[in-house]
Amino acid sequence: MSIKKTGSDVKGLSQQLSLKLQQAILYGDVCPGHKLTSQRRLAAAHQVSRATVREAIQDLELKGMVKTYPGGGSVCLNLLEPHVDMPLGGVGQSLSFQLQVMEMRAALEGEAAYYAALRATDAQLEKIEQEYKVMQARSNGATTLAKAKADLRFHMMIAEASHNLLVMSFSQIFYDRYFNAIYGVLDRTLKKFGRYPDRISAQHTQIYQALINRDAVLAKKVATEHINYTRSQLEGAG
C-alpha cells in the first residue's frame, strides 16, 4: 500500500510512513528484537523514496522505538524494558520463588496461546510447527540446560505470534530475568523423578495442536494446565 500523497514535501510523507510503522509495532506486527523490513523494500512497498524511508526510521529512533545498526538494519526495541525494574540475582534457586515464577508463567502463557491461536499468521504457525518437531526430536539425551532453552524458545514463539505488544514485550523480559529460576524448576523436576515427565511432552503436543487448529479456548486451557502441572511436580520438593 502506497503512502497517500497530499502535495506535502518529503517530511510530510516520512511522517505518514513513520505513523504506519509505529502502528505495526504497537499492534504487535513487528516483534521486539526483530528487524524492520529493509529500507529498500519499505520504499518499494509504500512507493516512496529511500530518503523518505530513512527520515521515517530516524523519527522512530528519536521516539525510542527502534535502533539502527550500520549494515545491520533497524531493530524494534522492547518498549517495556526501560520501565520494568525486575530483580535479577539471588532468588533463582529458591523453591518458593520458583513456584511464584510458575504461577506467573501459567497466566502469561495461557493468554499468549489464546491470542496466538486467533492472530498468528500462517507463516508463524509454520515456524511454531517446525520448532515443535525439532523440540520433540531432540528431547531425548539433551542436557537440562538445552531442554530449558528449547522449552522457552517454543513458548516465546507463541508469545510473538499473539500480536499483543504487552504479552510479547513482558514475556521477553520475564524469560530473560528469570531464566535461572525456570531452569531450576526443570532441574528440580529431573532430580526428583530422574527423568523428564512424560506428560510434559504430551502437553506440548496439545498446545501445538490447539494452535494449528486455531482453537483459542483450548490453547489457553492446555497452555495453562501445562505450566500448572509442572508447578505441581515441584510442591513438596526440597
Secondary structure, DSSP 4 states (H G I P E B T S, - for coil): -PPPP-S--HHHHHHHHHHHHHHHHHTTSS-TTSBPPPHHHHHHHHT--HHHHHHHHHHHHHTTSEEEETTTEEEE--SSGGG-----SS-TT-HHHHHHHHHHHHHHHHHHHHHHHHH--HHHHHHHHHHHHHHHHT-TT--HHHHHHHHHHHHHHHHHTTT-HHHHHHHHHHHHHTHHHHHHHHHHHHHHHSS--HHHHHHHHHHHHHHHTT-HHHHHHHHHHHHHHHHHHHTT--
